Amino acid sequence: MESTEIKGIAFVSIYTDDFEKSYKFYSEVLGLKKQFDMGDQACFFEVPENTGLYLQGGNKTVEFDDQMMRAAFVFSVESASAMWEKLKAEGLKLIQDEPMDMGAGDFFFQFYDPTGNILEILGGK
């Protein structure tokens, strides 16, 4: 019998109502490199460390806040503080007032992407 053990996360998916707006954010602000198109409303970004991010437009917006149940993923960065400042300068809605000290040199924060998805960042100071 084949094993059904989970081996890891292959990639994450983001569903958005505005593909062009989201594509610009993920490519220009976060600096992800498009690996290939998947139709006119979807693409696949390469993420370092052998994973990826699938972005698909044409979806309906769902209203939620940071206290509602949802699946989320965390981007790993060198400096959470530097990314926090960059996203703040871009005018994005940040959930915390500053990156939270998680101990062991790790800092964490959450923010809304341009179409309302809550994303998370973890990195050094």
RANORKA-V950850 format. One line per field, one symbol per residue. phi: phi as a letter, one per 40 degrees, with the letter a starting at -180 (. if undefined). psi: psi as a letter, one per 20 degrees, with the letter a starting at -180 (. if undefined). burial: b if it has 9 or more other C-alpha atoms within 8 Angstrom, else e. Layout:
# RANORKA-V950850
phi=???
psi=???
burial=???
This chain:
# RANORKA-V950850
phi=.ccbccciccabbbbbcbccccdcccccccgcbccacbgcbaabccbdggaabcbbcgbccbcabcbccacabbccbcbccccdccccccgccccccadcccgfgcbbabacccbgccbbbbacd
psi=pqqjppiapgrqqppqinggggggghgggikqppgqqlaikqrpqpprklarppppajrqpppraiiqprqrrppprgohgghggghghijqopgqhrppoirkjpqqrqrprijjpprqppar.
burial=eeeeeeeeeeebebbbbbbebbbbbbbeeeebebeebeeebbbbbbbeeebbbbbbbbbeeeeeeeeeeeeeeeeebebbbebbeebbeeebebbbeebeeeeeebbbbbbbbbbeebbbbbbbe
